[in-house]
């Protein structure tokens, strides 16, 4: 399979899954992907790539993509997307939904999280420890304390809302299984 990889991905942060995809016999090409990080290059998409070449833009592919996989390196990155980058993230889900693209958010994690349902088990210790430090500091200075981090139950609710509103799917796997999961998701687009 030829897989389009969003050229906006940060260099060096996806080497394990890219190496695994190549070892599995897949070809990776860097292109601007409108939503997500990975798409299957179909003959119609290849035709647009060939015609537009270096002038290819994300929006040139809208209407041609059936499914896209957006990977998150861990639950903390998912947290950042859902809370701090919520507008940008929901805009991406909205774009996918309105253009008939099945968007799957694939969250790599070592926390044992396998679904939205058990996301409540995720422990966001670093963020909470930072909050308590900043709260104590604010109290000592007589300042207003910071807002506490979102609880996993709040994040679950946001994910369920995104699923209901935009059809966005959330999947979870261990980092070493990401390449295999990407292929499973992309090949389901054919069915």
Phi and psi restraints in degrees (value plus and minus 20) as a CYANA .aco file:
   2 UNK   PHI    -116.2   -76.2
   2 UNK   PSI     107.3   147.3
   3 UNK   PHI    -136.7   -96.7
   3 UNK   PSI     108.2   148.2
   4 UNK   PHI    -104.8   -64.8
   4 UNK   PSI     106.8   146.8
   5 UNK   PHI    -131.2   -91.2
   5 UNK   PSI     108.9   148.9
   6 UNK   PHI     -79.8   -39.8
   6 UNK   PSI     102.8   142.8
   7 UNK   PHI     -90.9   -50.9
   7 UNK   PSI     -27.9    12.1
   8 UNK   PHI    -103.2   -63.2
   8 UNK   PSI     -24.6    15.4
   9 UNK   PHI     -82.3   -42.3
   9 UNK   PSI     125.9   165.9
  10 UNK   PHI     -89.1   -49.1
  10 UNK   PSI     110.4   150.4
  11 UNK   PHI     -83.4   -43.4
  11 UNK   PSI     119.9   159.9
  12 UNK   PHI      62.5   102.5
  12 UNK   PSI     -25.5    14.5
  13 UNK   PHI    -118.7   -78.7
  13 UNK   PSI     -20.8    19.2
  14 UNK   PHI    -150.1  -110.1
  14 UNK   PSI      -0.3    39.7
  15 UNK   PHI     -81.1   -41.1
  15 UNK   PSI     -61.2   -21.2
  16 UNK   PHI     -79.4   -39.4
  16 UNK   PSI     -73.8   -33.8
  17 UNK   PHI     -88.4   -48.4
  17 UNK   PSI     -53.9   -13.9
  18 UNK   PHI     -87.2   -47.2
  18 UNK   PSI     -63.0   -23.0
  19 UNK   PHI     -81.6   -41.6
  19 UNK   PSI     -63.1   -23.1
  20 UNK   PHI     -84.1   -44.1
  20 UNK   PSI     -61.4   -21.4
  21 UNK   PHI     -81.3   -41.3
  21 UNK   PSI     -62.4   -22.4
  22 UNK   PHI     -85.9   -45.9
  22 UNK   PSI     -62.8   -22.8
  23 UNK   PHI     -83.4   -43.4
  23 UNK   PSI     -47.8    -7.8
  24 UNK   PHI     -98.1   -58.1
  24 UNK   PSI     -25.6    14.4
  25 UNK   PHI      78.6   118.6
  25 UNK   PSI      -8.1    31.9
  26 UNK   PHI    -114.8   -74.8
  26 UNK   PSI     129.0   169.0
  27 UNK   PHI    -120.0   -80.0
  27 UNK   PSI     114.9   154.9
  28 UNK   PHI    -130.4   -90.4
  28 UNK   PSI     112.6   152.6
  29 UNK   PHI    -148.2  -108.2
  29 UNK   PSI     117.0   157.0
  30 UNK   PHI    -105.4   -65.4
  30 UNK   PSI     101.5   141.5
  31 UNK   PHI    -163.9  -123.9
  31 UNK   PSI     143.3   183.3
  32 UNK   PHI     -96.8   -56.8
  32 UNK   PSI      99.3   139.3
  33 UNK   PHI    -124.5   -84.5
  33 UNK   PSI     108.6   148.6
  34 UNK   PHI     -84.7   -44.7
  34 UNK   PSI     -59.1   -19.1
  35 UNK   PHI    -159.2  -119.2
  35 UNK   PSI     119.9   159.9
  36 UNK   PHI      62.4   102.4
  36 UNK   PSI    -189.6  -149.6
  37 UNK   PHI    -136.7   -96.7
  37 UNK   PSI     -47.2    -7.2
  38 UNK   PHI    -155.3  -115.3
  38 UNK   PSI     112.8   152.8
  39 UNK   PHI    -156.3  -116.3
  39 UNK   PSI     137.9   177.9
  40 UNK   PHI    -105.7   -65.7
  40 UNK   PSI     113.5   153.5
  41 UNK   PHI    -104.5   -64.5
  41 UNK   PSI      85.5   125.5
  42 UNK   PHI    -107.4   -67.4
  42 UNK   PSI     148.3   188.3
  43 UNK   PHI     -76.8   -36.8
  43 UNK   PSI     -58.3   -18.3
  44 UNK   PHI     -86.3   -46.3
  44 UNK   PSI     -61.1   -21.1
  45 UNK   PHI     -86.0   -46.0
  45 UNK   PSI     -61.8   -21.8
  46 UNK   PHI     -81.2   -41.2
  46 UNK   PSI     -58.2   -18.2
  47 UNK   PHI     -81.1   -41.1
  47 UNK   PSI     -62.7   -22.7
  48 UNK   PHI     -86.0   -46.0
  48 UNK   PSI     -61.8   -21.8
  49 UNK   PHI     -79.5   -39.5
  49 UNK   PSI     -66.5   -26.5
  50 UNK   PHI     -84.1   -44.1
  50 UNK   PSI     -58.9   -18.9
  51 UNK   PHI     -92.5   -52.5
  51 UNK   PSI     -61.5   -21.5
  52 UNK   PHI    -108.6   -68.6
  52 UNK   PSI     -46.7    -6.7
  53 UNK   PHI      26.1    66.1
  53 UNK   PSI    -142.6  -102.6
  54 UNK   PHI     -91.2   -51.2
  54 UNK   PSI     -30.9     9.1
  55 UNK   PHI    -112.2   -72.2
  55 UNK   PSI     -16.8    23.2
  56 UNK   PHI     -79.0   -39.0
  56 UNK   PSI     110.6   150.6
  57 UNK   PHI    -141.2  -101.2
  57 UNK   PSI     138.7   178.7
  58 UNK   PHI     -70.6   -30.6
  58 UNK   PSI     -66.6   -26.6
  59 UNK   PHI     -90.2   -50.2
  59 UNK   PSI     -33.1     6.9
  60 UNK   PHI     -84.9   -44.9
  60 UNK   PSI     -42.6    -2.6
  61 UNK   PHI    -117.5   -77.5
  61 UNK   PSI     -28.2    11.8
  62 UNK   PHI     -80.5   -40.5
  62 UNK   PSI     115.9   155.9
  63 UNK   PHI      73.5   113.5
  63 UNK   PSI     -32.2     7.8
  64 UNK   PHI    -128.7   -88.7
  64 UNK   PSI     -35.3     4.7
  65 UNK   PHI    -115.5   -75.5
  65 UNK   PSI     109.8   149.8
  66 UNK   PHI    -112.8   -72.8
  66 UNK   PSI     -57.2   -17.2
  67 UNK   PHI    -167.5  -127.5
  67 UNK   PSI     125.9   165.9
  68 UNK   PHI    -159.9  -119.9
  68 UNK   PSI     121.5   161.5
  69 UNK   PHI    -130.6   -90.6
  69 UNK   PSI     106.3   146.3
  70 UNK   PHI    -131.2   -91.2
  70 UNK   PSI      96.3   136.3
  71 UNK   PHI    -114.2   -74.2
  71 UNK   PSI     125.2   165.2
  72 UNK   PHI    -142.0  -102.0
  72 UNK   PSI     114.0   154.0
  73 UNK   PHI     -88.1   -48.1
  73 UNK   PSI     -42.9    -2.9
  74 UNK   PHI    -190.0  -150.0
  74 UNK   PSI     159.6   199.6
  75 UNK   PHI     -86.9   -46.9
  75 UNK   PSI     -48.3    -8.3
  76 UNK   PHI     -85.5   -45.5
  76 UNK   PSI     -61.5   -21.5
  77 UNK   PHI     -85.2   -45.2
  77 UNK   PSI     -58.7   -18.7
  78 UNK   PHI     -80.7   -40.7
  78 UNK   PSI     -63.8   -23.8
  79 UNK   PHI     -75.4   -35.4
  79 UNK   PSI     -68.6   -28.6
  80 UNK   PHI     -80.1   -40.1
  80 UNK   PSI     -60.6   -20.6
  81 UNK   PHI     -86.1   -46.1
  81 UNK   PSI     -62.8   -22.8
  82 UNK   PHI     -93.6   -53.6
  82 UNK   PSI     -49.8    -9.8
  83 UNK   PHI    -126.4   -86.4
  83 UNK   PSI     -82.2   -42.2
  84 UNK   PHI     -98.3   -58.3
  84 UNK   PSI     -53.8   -13.8
  85 UNK   PHI    -128.2   -88.2
  85 UNK   PSI      10.0    50.0
  86 UNK   PHI     -77.3   -37.3
  86 UNK   PSI     -64.9   -24.9
  87 UNK   PHI     -81.4   -41.4
  87 UNK   PSI     -68.9   -28.9
  88 UNK   PHI     -82.4   -42.4
  88 UNK   PSI     -63.7   -23.7
  89 UNK   PHI     -84.6   -44.6
  89 UNK   PSI     -66.5   -26.5
  90 UNK   PHI     -88.1   -48.1
  90 UNK   PSI     -52.2   -12.2
  91 UNK   PHI     -82.2   -42.2
  91 UNK   PSI     -59.2   -19.2
  92 UNK   PHI     -85.8   -45.8
  92 UNK   PSI     -62.4   -22.4
  93 UNK   PHI     -83.8   -43.8
  93 UNK   PSI     -61.4   -21.4
  94 UNK   PHI     -81.5   -41.5
  94 UNK   PSI     -66.5   -26.5
  95 UNK   PHI     -79.7   -39.7
  95 UNK   PSI     -66.1   -26.1
  96 UNK   PHI     -81.1   -41.1
  96 UNK   PSI     -69.5   -29.5
  97 UNK   PHI     -78.7   -38.7
  97 UNK   PSI     -67.6   -27.6
  98 UNK   PHI     -90.3   -50.3
  98 UNK   PSI     -34.0     6.0
  99 UNK   PHI    -133.8   -93.8
  99 UNK   PSI      -4.4    35.6
 100 UNK   PHI      49.3    89.3
 100 UNK   PSI       4.6    44.6
 101 UNK   PHI    -117.2   -77.2
 101 UNK   PSI     103.7   143.7
 102 UNK   PHI     -97.2   -57.2
 102 UNK   PSI      93.3   133.3
 103 UNK   PHI    -123.5   -83.5
 103 UNK   PSI     101.5   141.5
 104 UNK   PHI    -134.2   -94.2
 104 UNK   PSI     101.5   141.5
 105 UNK   PHI    -111.6   -71.6
 105 UNK   PSI      93.9   133.9
 106 UNK   PHI    -124.7   -84.7
 106 UNK   PSI      91.6   131.6
 107 UNK   PHI    -120.5   -80.5
 107 UNK   PSI      94.0   134.0
 108 UNK   PHI     -97.4   -57.4
 108 UNK   PSI     116.2   156.2
 109 UNK   PHI    -180.9  -140.9
 109 UNK   PSI     133.6   173.6
 110 UNK   PHI    -129.3   -89.3
 110 UNK   PSI      -4.8    35.2
 111 UNK   PHI    -111.9   -71.9
 111 UNK   PSI     -21.6    18.4
 112 UNK   PHI      60.4   100.4
 112 UNK   PSI      -7.5    32.5
 113 UNK   PHI    -100.0   -60.0
 113 UNK   PSI     106.6   146.6
 114 UNK   PHI    -142.1  -102.1
 114 UNK   PSI     -27.5    12.5
 115 UNK   PHI    -183.7  -143.7
 115 UNK   PSI     148.4   188.4
 116 UNK   PHI     -80.1   -40.1
 116 UNK   PSI     -58.4   -18.4
 117 UNK   PHI     -78.5   -38.5
 117 UNK   PSI     -58.3   -18.3
 118 UNK   PHI    -120.0   -80.0
 118 UNK   PSI      -6.8    33.2
 119 UNK   PHI     -83.4   -43.4
 119 UNK   PSI     -44.2    -4.2
 120 UNK   PHI     -79.3   -39.3
 120 UNK   PSI     -37.3     2.7
 121 UNK   PHI     -98.4   -58.4
 121 UNK   PSI     -35.7     4.3
 122 UNK   PHI     -83.6   -43.6
 122 UNK   PSI     113.2   153.2
 123 UNK   PHI    -128.7   -88.7
 123 UNK   PSI     100.1   140.1
 124 UNK   PHI    -121.1   -81.1
 124 UNK   PSI      36.8    76.8
 125 UNK   PHI     -77.8   -37.8
 125 UNK   PSI     -64.3   -24.3
 126 UNK   PHI     -79.8   -39.8
 126 UNK   PSI     -66.1   -26.1
 127 UNK   PHI     -85.2   -45.2
 127 UNK   PSI     -60.1   -20.1
 128 UNK   PHI     -90.0   -50.0
 128 UNK   PSI     -59.2   -19.2
 129 UNK   PHI     -83.1   -43.1
 129 UNK   PSI     -61.8   -21.8
 130 UNK   PHI     -83.0   -43.0
 130 UNK   PSI     -61.4   -21.4
 131 UNK   PHI     -79.9   -39.9
 131 UNK   PSI     -67.4   -27.4
 132 UNK   PHI     -83.9   -43.9
 132 UNK   PSI     -57.8   -17.8
 133 UNK   PHI     -82.2   -42.2
 133 UNK   PSI     -67.1   -27.1
 134 UNK   PHI     -87.4   -47.4
 134 UNK   PSI     -54.2   -14.2
 135 UNK   PHI     -85.2   -45.2
 135 UNK   PSI     -66.3   -26.3
 136 UNK   PHI     -81.7   -41.7
 136 UNK   PSI     -63.5   -23.5
 137 UNK   PHI     -80.9   -40.9
 137 UNK   PSI     -64.7   -24.7
 138 UNK   PHI     -83.6   -43.6
 138 UNK   PSI     -61.1   -21.1
 139 UNK   PHI     -84.1   -44.1
 139 UNK   PSI     -61.7   -21.7
 140 UNK   PHI     -84.5   -44.5
 140 UNK   PSI     -51.0   -11.0
 141 UNK   PHI    -112.2   -72.2
 141 UNK   PSI     -21.0    19.0
 142 UNK   PHI      51.2    91.2
 142 UNK   PSI       6.3    46.3
 143 UNK   PHI    -121.1   -81.1
 143 UNK   PSI     148.0   188.0
 144 UNK   PHI     -88.5   -48.5
 144 UNK   PSI     111.4   151.4
 145 UNK   PHI     -90.6   -50.6
 145 UNK   PSI     135.2   175.2
 146 UNK   PHI     -90.1   -50.1
 146 UNK   PSI     143.0   183.0
 147 UNK   PHI     -93.6   -53.6
 147 UNK   PSI     114.7   154.7
 148 UNK   PHI     -89.6   -49.6
 148 UNK   PSI     136.9   176.9
 149 UNK   PHI     -85.8   -45.8
 149 UNK   PSI     138.7   178.7
 150 UNK   PHI     -88.1   -48.1
 150 UNK   PSI     125.3   165.3
 151 UNK   PHI    -104.0   -64.0
 151 UNK   PSI     135.6   175.6
 152 UNK   PHI     -74.7   -34.7
 152 UNK   PSI     -54.0   -14.0
 153 UNK   PHI     -83.6   -43.6
 153 UNK   PSI     -56.0   -16.0
 154 UNK   PHI     -87.0   -47.0
 154 UNK   PSI     -60.9   -20.9
 155 UNK   PHI     -85.4   -45.4
 155 UNK   PSI     -59.7   -19.7
 156 UNK   PHI     -78.6   -38.6
 156 UNK   PSI     -63.9   -23.9
 157 UNK   PHI     -83.0   -43.0
 157 UNK   PSI     -61.2   -21.2
 158 UNK   PHI     -82.2   -42.2
 158 UNK   PSI     -63.1   -23.1
 159 UNK   PHI     -83.2   -43.2
 159 UNK   PSI     -63.2   -23.2
 160 UNK   PHI     -82.9   -42.9
 160 UNK   PSI     -59.3   -19.3
 161 UNK   PHI     -83.4   -43.4
 161 UNK   PSI     -64.5   -24.5
 162 UNK   PHI     -81.2   -41.2
 162 UNK   PSI     -58.6   -18.6
 163 UNK   PHI     -85.6   -45.6
 163 UNK   PSI     -66.7   -26.7
 164 UNK   PHI     -89.5   -49.5
 164 UNK   PSI     -62.8   -22.8
 165 UNK   PHI     -95.7   -55.7
 165 UNK   PSI     -62.4   -22.4
 166 UNK   PHI    -138.2   -98.2
 166 UNK   PSI     -25.1    14.9
 167 UNK   PHI      56.8    96.8
 167 UNK   PSI     -11.2    28.8
 168 UNK   PHI     -82.9   -42.9
 168 UNK   PSI     112.2   152.2
 169 UNK   PHI    -125.6   -85.6
 169 UNK   PSI     126.6   166.6
 170 UNK   PHI    -140.9  -100.9
 170 UNK   PSI     106.1   146.1
 171 UNK   PHI    -147.1  -107.1
 171 UNK   PSI     135.1   175.1
 172 UNK   PHI    -153.8  -113.8
 172 UNK   PSI     124.1   164.1
 173 UNK   PHI    -177.8  -137.8
 173 UNK   PSI     148.5   188.5
 174 UNK   PHI     -97.8   -57.8
 174 UNK   PSI     130.6   170.6
 175 UNK   PHI     -74.2   -34.2
 175 UNK   PSI     -57.8   -17.8
 176 UNK   PHI     -92.3   -52.3
 176 UNK   PSI     -30.8     9.2
 177 UNK   PHI    -122.9   -82.9
 177 UNK   PSI     -19.8    20.2
 178 UNK   PHI     -81.1   -41.1
 178 UNK   PSI     -66.0   -26.0
 179 UNK   PHI     -78.6   -38.6
 179 UNK   PSI     -66.5   -26.5
 180 UNK   PHI     -81.8   -41.8
 180 UNK   PSI     -60.6   -20.6
 181 UNK   PHI     -86.5   -46.5
 181 UNK   PSI     -59.4   -19.4
 182 UNK   PHI     -78.3   -38.3
 182 UNK   PSI     -65.9   -25.9
 183 UNK   PHI     -84.6   -44.6
 183 UNK   PSI     -63.2   -23.2
 184 UNK   PHI     -78.1   -38.1
 184 UNK   PSI     -64.9   -24.9
 185 UNK   PHI     -86.8   -46.8
 185 UNK   PSI     -67.9   -27.9
 186 UNK   PHI     -85.5   -45.5
 186 UNK   PSI     -53.8   -13.8
 187 UNK   PHI     -96.2   -56.2
 187 UNK   PSI     -40.2    -0.2
 188 UNK   PHI     -87.6   -47.6
 188 UNK   PSI     -40.2    -0.2
 189 UNK   PHI     -86.0   -46.0
 189 UNK   PSI     -44.5    -4.5
 190 UNK   PHI     -96.0   -56.0
 190 UNK   PSI     -38.3     1.7
